Amino acid sequence: MAVELSASRILAAGAAVGPVLGIDTGSSTASVGIVADGRIRASRAQGLRSHCAGLPELVEDVLSSAGISLPDLRAIAVALGPG
């Protein structure tokens, strides 16, 4: 059975959960975003030489842009990859 993964379906499902931090570091570009209230509240992508060194600043920037603090998060979603 195929499951449709559309942006609108994912955002709608996340609306009931609360703020979710998404992180993808599967390439040389790190992407971080906050989904809350059924919409993308903030996102940022940046090419980094070291994800380990640059990721904390990206997360802080996105949290600040969304007006959300770390304890407000209900979940953290991490992409597995590449491949």
C-alpha positions in Angstrom: 0.0 0.0 0.0 1.5 3.3 -1.1 1.4 6.3 1.3 1.2 9.8 -0.1 3.8 12.1 1.4 2.7 15.5 0.4 3.7 18.7 2.1 0.2 19.7 3.0 -0.5 16.2 4.5 2.7 16.3 6.6 2.0 19.9 7.8 -1.6 19.0 8.8 -0.4 16.0 10.7 2.2 18.0 12.5 -0.3 20.7 13.5 -1.7 18.5 16.3 1.7 17.6 17.6 3.2 21.0 18.4 6.5 22.5 17.3 8.8 20.1 15.6 12.5 20.8 14.8 13.6 19.1 11.5 17.3 18.5 10.7 18.8 17.2 7.5 22.6 16.9 7.2 22.7 14.3 4.5 24.8 16.4 2.2 27.2 19.3 2.4 24.2 21.6 3.0 22.7 21.5 6.4 19.0 22.2 6.5 17.0 23.0 9.7 13.4 24.0 10.1 10.5 24.4 12.5 7.0 23.2 11.8 4.2 24.4 14.1 0.5 25.1 13.8 0.4 23.4 10.4 2.9 25.6 8.7 6.6 26.1 8.3 7.5 28.7 10.9 11.2 29.1 10.0 13.8 27.4 7.9 17.4 27.8 7.0 19.9 25.9 4.8 23.6 26.5 4.7 26.6 24.8 3.2 28.9 23.8 6.0 32.4 22.3 6.1 31.6 20.8 9.5 28.0 20.1 10.4 29.1 19.4 14.0 30.6 22.9 14.3 27.8 24.8 12.4 24.6 23.0 13.4 24.2 24.5 16.8 24.2 28.1 15.4 21.7 27.0 12.6 19.3 25.5 15.2 19.5 28.6 17.4 18.8 30.9 14.4 15.8 28.9 13.4 14.4 28.7 16.9 14.8 32.4 17.4 13.2 33.2 14.0 10.2 31.0 14.9 9.9 32.6 18.4 10.3 29.1 20.0 12.7 28.0 22.7 14.2 24.5 22.9 11.9 23.4 25.8 8.9 24.3 23.6 9.7 21.6 21.1 7.5 18.5 21.1 9.7 16.5 18.8 12.9 16.5 16.7 12.9 14.9 13.3 16.2 13.9 11.7 16.6 12.8 8.1 18.5 9.6 7.5 20.8 9.7 4.5 22.1 10.2 2.0 20.6 7.4 0.1 
